Amino acid sequence: MGQFLQQLINGIQIGSIYALIALGYTMVYGIVRLINFAHADIFMFGAYMGFFLAPKMAMIFGGAFVPTIIAAMLITGLLGFIMEKLAYRPLRYKSRLSALITALGVSIFLENFCAMDFVLFGVHFVFGPTYRKFPDLIVAKNIPIPGNLGLNISNVLLLDVGVSVILMVLLFWFVNKTLIGKQMRAVAFDKPTASLMGINIDVVISTAFIVGPALAGAGGILYGTTYGMLASPFLGIWPGLKAFIAAVLGGIGNIPGAVLGAYIMGISEAFATSVNSNLGYGIAFAILIGILLIRPSGLLGKFMPEKV
């Protein structure tokens, strides 16, 4: 029983991080019907921002975690805005295949550009191919749970879940209570009619490309803090892929569905990894195949027929 509960807790922890990434996928798809494959690389970019900014934030503010995660969210949000402005907006009224290929191209560009080791006057302008250890933003401590189950909850786990829940609550408030959030829902429901009602489509789409990447940037900081991984330009491939599957599982374009799918994905991965590490990687694809066969629209998604 103790082992079961411990793996459940671990799954909730990684599921919280997947949820932050999956929300970016589902927001963009819900509004522009585009799967932004470069979103995983924004997650990677956020982790790198944590690596470079944490020492400076610690010197300025005394504590590194909160200033670093805020700064990373601002920078990744700006990156998402620039990406939409330069790469996706010119193709908005072109075929979806063109936008999809462009998304793959942007992803490949970000990964390989960040892998360059370009130095000018002793300053590294991009990240380079060298693996870098993520800095310790907080001191990790285990909190034993009273009882005979042998459970341990770390302060990092509480931080991951707490920050993720706060950001998700803020996102739900933003989408449901603010004017721009209501406009985003209107555009997602019927873009031509929303445009006729005076809604600025460009502003709404740009907002989605700012908010989604900002959440992915926060996910990158949490991921690095949790696993202390060696940051690399290809860091985002696996977490981004699993978060995308989580968004599909919950219903791509559905915000609560993305959160539900992420937690199912995280818990499934934790239990599968406890059996075999390779099974932990393969469970994501098994879930994807299963949901596409049984319910292609996702758990909370709705089948939307398209006019031809």
MARTORSE-45140 format. One record per residue (C-alpha): residue in one letter; chain; x negated, y, z. Coordinates in steps of 0.001 Angstrom, whole numbers. Each point is the difference from the previous one (the first is absolute). Example, Ala and Ser with C-alpha at 12.3 -4.5 7.8 and 13.67 -1.06 7.14 Angstrom:
   resn   chain         u         v         w
      A       A    -12300     -4500      7800
      S       A     -1370      3440      -660
***
This chain:
   resn   chain         u         v         w
      M       A         0         0         0
      G       A     -2837      2363       860
      Q       A     -1688      -630     -3359
      F       A      3259       642     -1813
      L       A       552      3319      1765
      Q       A     -3610      1072      -557
      Q       A       232      -605     -3743
      L       A      3332      1826       -63
      I       A     -1653      3000      1636
      N       A     -2898      -145     -2469
      G       A      2469      -162     -2883
      I       A      1850      3081      1238
      Q       A     -3315      1844       178
      I       A     -1077      -682     -3592
      G       A      3603       348     -1169
      S       A        50      3563      1336
      I       A     -2966       879     -2187
      Y       A      1518     -1729     -3035
      A       A      3188      1994       582
      L       A     -1830      3317      -365
      I       A     -1441     -1118     -3335
      A       A      3208     -1617     -1265
      L       A      1991      3180       644
      G       A     -2127      1839     -2546
      Y       A       662     -2652     -2639
      T       A      3733         3       619
      M       A       399      3801       147
      V       A     -1676       549     -3354
      Y       A      1848     -2871     -1644
      G       A      3332      1123      1396
      I       A      -347      3431     -1587
      V       A     -1934      -473     -3246
      R       A       299     -3796      -506
      L       A     -3791      -282       -85
      I       A     -2132     -2563      1816
      N       A     -2995      2100       989
      F       A     -2793     -2556       -36
      A       A     -2470      2716      1031
      H       A      1757       224      3376
      A       A     -2258     -2705      1445
      D       A     -3033      2102      -894
      I       A      1475      2976      1833
      F       A        80     -2278      3045
      M       A     -3706      -660      -612
      F       A      -614      3734      -352
      G       A      1694       602      3356
      A       A     -2304     -2511      1678
      Y       A     -3020      1783     -1464
      M       A      1325      3321      1267
      G       A        28     -1545      3453
      F       A     -3611     -1094      -433
      F       A     -1237      3442     -1058
      L       A      2241      2224      2124
      A       A       -26     -1824      3353
      P       A     -3474      1167      1170
      K       A       771      3605      -930
      M       A      3428       -81      1643
      A       A     -1520     -1447      3166
      M       A     -2481      2879       134
      I       A      2658      2667      -605
      F       A      2955     -1298      2010
      G       A     -1639     -2344      2496
      G       A      2268     -2868     -1093
      A       A       -99     -1497     -3465
      F       A      3137     -2062      -566
      V       A      2861      2520      -226
      P       A     -1902      2698     -1972
      T       A     -1438     -2637     -2333
      I       A      3345     -1605      -824
      I       A      1616      3416      -610
      A       A     -2865      1127     -2237
      A       A        33     -3302     -1911
      M       A      3749       306      -599
      L       A      -405      3541     -1326
      I       A     -2837      -970     -2346
      T       A      1663     -3148     -1336
      G       A      3244      1936      -460
      L       A     -1928      2539     -2078
      L       A     -1583     -2832     -1998
      G       A      3453     -1430      -710
      F       A      1223      3403     -1183
      I       A     -2983       422     -2350
      M       A       461     -3541     -1312
      E       A      3663       656      -817
      K       A      -770      3376     -1553
      L       A     -2789     -1198     -2290
      A       A       802     -3633      -765
      Y       A      3738      -636       378
      R       A      1828      3245      -703
      P       A     -1084       183     -3683
      L       A      1504     -3487      -481
      R       A      3236       587      1891
      Y       A      2220      -200     -3070
      K       A     -2069     -2613     -1810
      S       A       553     -3742       171
      R       A      -376     -1713      3343
      L       A     -2723     -2193     -1453
      S       A     -2151      3084      -612
      A       A       362      1107      3622
      L       A      -699     -3536      1251
      I       A     -3202      -264     -2030
      T       A     -1011      3453      1218
      A       A       512     -1108      3620
      L       A     -2324     -2954      -586
      G       A     -2509      2340     -1637
      V       A        91      2422      2925
      S       A      -550     -2892      2408
      I       A     -3022     -1286     -1919
      F       A     -1372      3539      -314
      L       A       258       700      3740
      E       A     -1653     -3278       953
      N       A     -2919       336     -2384
      F       A      -439      3743       423
      C       A      -203      -404      3762
      A       A     -2562     -2782      -497
      M       A     -2377      2426     -1735
      D       A     -3024      1162      1981
      F       A      -211      3562     -1276
      V       A     -2351      2192      2058
      L       A      -718      3675      -613
      F       A     -2371      1963      2242
      G       A        84     -2821      2508
      V       A      3801         9       276
      H       A      2071     -3097      -849
      F       A      2925      1220     -2099
      V       A      1753     -3370      -157
      F       A       -19     -2986      2307
      G       A     -2414     -2323     -1785
      P       A       -90     -3808       -92
      T       A     -1466      -351      3505
      Y       A      2232     -1610      2613
      R       A       529      2277      2990
      K       A      1193      -966      3478
      F       A      3038      1898      1176
      P       A      -725      2203      3048
      D       A      1521      -738      3394
      L       A      2765      2571       320
      I       A      1136     -1434      3334
      V       A     -1486     -2392      2558
      A       A      1775     -3342      -428
      K       A      1346     -1565      3195
      N       A      2055     -3121       613
      I       A      3083       269      2169
      P       A       851     -3398      1535
      I       A      3697      -815       255
      P       A      1109     -1372      3390
      G       A      1100     -3600       -89
      N       A     -1364     -3388      -941
      L       A       230       463     -3768
      G       A     -3489      1447      -385
      L       A      1111      2911     -2149
      N       A     -2242      2984      -691
      I       A      1051      3279     -1532
      S       A     -2718      2454      -948
      N       A       346      3764       149
      V       A      -810       -15     -3738
      L       A      3118     -2116      -639
      L       A      2151      2412      1988
      L       A     -1544      2873     -1952
      D       A       669     -1664     -3354
      V       A      3624      -762       776
      G       A       606      3318      1747
      V       A     -1452      2187     -2755
      S       A      1749     -2017     -2717
      V       A      3372       227      1750
      I       A      -401      3752       551
      L       A      -861       561     -3670
      M       A      2865     -2204     -1176
      V       A      2489      1819      2244
      L       A     -1276      3332     -1327
      L       A       385     -1303     -3552
      F       A      3595     -1130       597
      W       A       776      3401      1531
      F       A     -1669      1752     -2935
      V       A      1905     -2001     -2614
      N       A      3404       153      1702
      K       A        72      3395      1740
      T       A     -2061      2485     -2014
      L       A      1069      1708     -3213
      I       A     -2888     -1358     -2055
      G       A       696     -3474      1401
      K       A      3625       169     -1100
      Q       A     -1178      1188     -3413
      M       A     -2328     -2998      -190
      R       A      2915     -2332       687
      A       A      2090      1763     -2625
      V       A     -2752      -308     -2619
      A       A      -479     -3672       877
      F       A      3735      -584      -471
      D       A       495      1912     -3262
      K       A     -2812      2120     -1388
      P       A      1885      1676     -2921
      T       A      2953      1001      2183
      A       A     -2317      1271      2734
      S       A     -1754      2168     -2575
      L       A      3337      1422     -1162
      M       A       833       851      3617
      G       A     -3057      2266       180
      I       A     -2468     -2329      1704
      N       A     -3591       562     -1082
      I       A     -1060     -3471     -1110
      D       A     -3692       898      -157
      V       A       -40      1154      3633
      V       A      1825     -3119      1181
      I       A     -2344     -2365     -1828
      S       A     -3083      1885      1197
      T       A      1296      -234      3568
      A       A       316     -3768      -312
      F       A     -3573      -167     -1295
      I       A     -1165      2035      3000
      V       A      1911     -1783      2762
      G       A      -682     -3541     -1228
      P       A     -3790       411      -294
      A       A      -105      1830      3341
      L       A      1528     -3077      1662
      A       A     -2488     -2230     -1829
      G       A     -2829      2199      1294
      A       A      1266      -493      3551
      G       A       134     -3740      -699
      G       A     -3644        89     -1103
      I       A     -1049      1604      3295
      L       A      1974     -2540      2040
      Y       A     -1388     -2901     -2045
      G       A     -3557      1168       528
      T       A       546       598      3709
      T       A      1547     -3456       423
      Y       A     -2487     -2092     -1904
      G       A     -3123      2190        26
      M       A      -483     -1156     -3565
      L       A     -2794       883     -2374
      A       A      1525      2664     -2216
      S       A      -502      -561     -3720
      P       A      1559      1412     -3191
      F       A      1966     -3234      -432
      L       A      1334      -112      3546
      G       A      3601       727      -992
      I       A       542     -2901     -2397
      W       A      1230     -2646      2465
      P       A      1910      2224      2451
      G       A      1541      1878     -2925
      L       A      1051     -3205     -1714
      K       A      1596     -1392      3159
      A       A      1790      3309       660
      F       A      1329       -35     -3561
      I       A      1328     -3522       509
      A       A      1580      1213      3253
      A       A      1744      2808     -1907
      V       A      1288     -2516     -2563
      L       A      1104     -2326      2783
      G       A      2031      2695      1722
      G       A      1346      1455     -3240
      I       A     -2224      2340     -1995
      G       A      1406      3510       236
      N       A      1672      -647      3359
      I       A     -1776      1662      2942
      P       A      1417     -2189      2830
      G       A      -622     -3000     -2238
      A       A     -3682       907      -325
      V       A      -342        86      3793
      L       A      1840     -3311       423
      G       A     -2056     -1652     -2745
      A       A     -3251      1269      1525
      Y       A       733     -1498      3411
      I       A      1082     -3306     -1553
      M       A     -3216         5     -2024
      G       A     -2172       834      3020
      I       A      1573     -2639      2250
      S       A      -152     -2653     -2735
      E       A     -3660       804      -651
      A       A      -879      -190      3706
      F       A      1568     -3436       431
      A       A     -1443     -1307     -3278
      T       A     -3492      1274       869
      S       A       184     -1744      3380
      V       A       340     -3268     -1942
      N       A     -2549       717     -2725
      S       A     -1625      3223     -1197
      N       A       564      -878     -3662
      L       A      3658      -640       734
      G       A       158      3506      1443
      Y       A      -965      1396     -3395
      G       A      2265     -2345     -1947
      I       A      3151       576      2048
      A       A       497      3411     -1612
      F       A       247     -1524     -3463
      A       A      2252     -2784      1229
      I       A      2357      2626      1433
      L       A      -103      1960     -3265
      I       A       848     -3039     -2110
      G       A      2751     -1031      2398
      I       A      1707      3407       105
      L       A      -174       386     -3780
      L       A      1628     -3393      -457
      I       A      2675       362      2669
      R       A       763      3731       174
      P       A     -1931      2099     -2552
      S       A      1476      3271      1293
      G       A     -1463      -591      3468
      L       A      1573      -543      3398
      L       A      1589      3465       242
      G       A      -183       958     -3653
      K       A      2969       223     -2306
      F       A       231     -1252     -3550
      M       A       112      3068     -2259
      P       A       939      -744     -3603
      E       A     -1587      2313     -2536
      K       A      1706      1537     -2993
      V       A     -1479      -807     -3381
***
